Amino acid sequence: MSILDAPIARLDGTSATLGELTGGRPALLVNVASKCGLTPQYEGLEKLAESYPGLAVIGFPCNQFMGQEPGSPEEIAEFCSATYGVTFPLTEKIEVNGEGRHPIYQELTKAADEAGTDGDIQWNFEKFLVSVDGEVLQRFSPRTEPEDPRVVDAITALLD
């Protein structure tokens, strides 16, 4: 089974698969949180979504890192929309580490980042670039900004 076949509910609770959320496009998958020092990265993620319509940006709210995503789905949606103008899809709140790790993240965490580190998600805003067929192409650390040249270059190379 491809990662794209994995079921994941949208933030509003409606059923979907990752493939439905990506719309047949390559994707940047990011675990997100509203009360984190890295939360301003939502702005850069939204800019990527707007600048590269051939790329799907998908946010996966997660409350596993110091309780930095405590809100309800409605609160998360309101915060992201009002504060950062987020228009890209957000999923239901999930776990990205541990026994309750969502199946999508079971696959994503097999990929290593630039330093060769695979396994558990380190913190909020870890990013995964995934091909149109669901292959994990690159993993970027949480502190790597969405508009970092390494991220942008990987996206543009994938879309060319």
N, C-alpha and C positions, 0 to 999 in steps of 0.2 A: 504494500500500500504506500502511495506517495503521501508526503506530508500535506499536500494540497487536498487530500481526501479526508483529512482529520476534521471531525466536527468541532465547531467552536461557536458559541452563541455571541451575537452582537451585544453591545452594551445595553440595548433596549430589551434584551432577552430573547429576541427572535433567533431561530435556528439558522445555521449556515455551515459551510465548510470553509477552510482556509482558501481553497480555490475559488469559491464564490466571492470571498472578500477581495481577493487579488484581481478578479475579473480577467484572468488569463494574461496578466502582466507580471513581469519580474517584480519583486517586492523588497522593501526594507521593513523588517520586523523588529519591533522595539518594545521591551518591557518598560512601562511608564508609571509615574507616580506624581501626584499633585502637590505634595508637601516635602519635596526633596530639594537640596541645593542645586541639583541638575535640572530641575523642572523647567527653567527657561529654554531648555533644548526643544520644547514643544514649538517654539517660534521657528527654529531652524528646520525642524521636521515639516512644519506646514509650508515653509518656503520651498523645500524639496518637492513636496507633493504638488505645489503650484507650478514650479519650474519644469518638472519632468512628468507630464501627464501620462507618459508611457510606463511610469513606475507607480506601483501601489505602495503607499506607506500605511502600515497597520500598527496601531498601538494596543498593547496588552497590559491593562492595569494590573498591578500586583502590590499586595500589602505585606510582603515578606521581609522588607528591609526597614527595620525600625518603625513599622506601622505608618509609613509615609503615604499610603493610599487608603485612608480609613473611610472615605465617603461611599455613599450609596451610588448606584448607577446614575441616578438623576443628578446628584451633586457633582459627580465626575464630569458628566456631559456639560453641565452648566459652567463649571469652572473652566474646562478646556475651551469651550466656545467663547465665553465672555472674556477670559483673560488672554488667550492666545489665538483666538479666531480659528481653532482647529476644525477642519472640514473632513480630514481623513478618517477612516473607520477606526473605532475603538471596540474592543471585544469585552465580553464579560470579565470580571476580575478573576484572575487565575493564579495558581502557584507555579513558579518557574524552577524551584528547587525542592528537594526532599521527596518523601514518599508520595505526596499528592501532586507531583510535577505533572503538568498538562502534557498529553502525548506530543503536541507540537514541540514543546521544549525538551522532551525526551530526545527528539531528533536533533534539534538545533544545538544542544549542548555537546553533541558528539564532535562538532566542528571546533577547530582551534583558532585562536586569534593570532594577531601578528607576532606575538611573543611565543607562540606555540602552546598556549594554555587552552585546554578544553575543559569540559566538565561544568560544574556549577556556575550559574550566573553570579557575577561578582557584586553587582549593585543595580540600581535602577538605570535605565537608558542604555543598556547593552544592545548593540545593533547587529542584525544579521541580514546580509544581502543574499537573496534567494532568486535563482533563475526561474524562468517561466514554467519549467517542468518540476520545480520544487527542490532543486539541488542547492545546498548551502554553499555559496561561493566565497563569502568572506564574513568574518566576525570582527566587530570593532568594540573596543572597551567603552565602558560607560562615559569616561571623560573625553572621548573622541567626539568632538562637536559634529552635528549633522552636516555642517557646511565645510568641514575639514577637507582640504584638497584630496586626501586619500579616499574619502568617502565619495566625493563628487567625481573623481577620476574613475573609480570603480563603477559608478552608476553610468557615466557617459560611455565607458567602454562596453558595458553590458547593453546599452540601448542603441549603440551604433550598428 
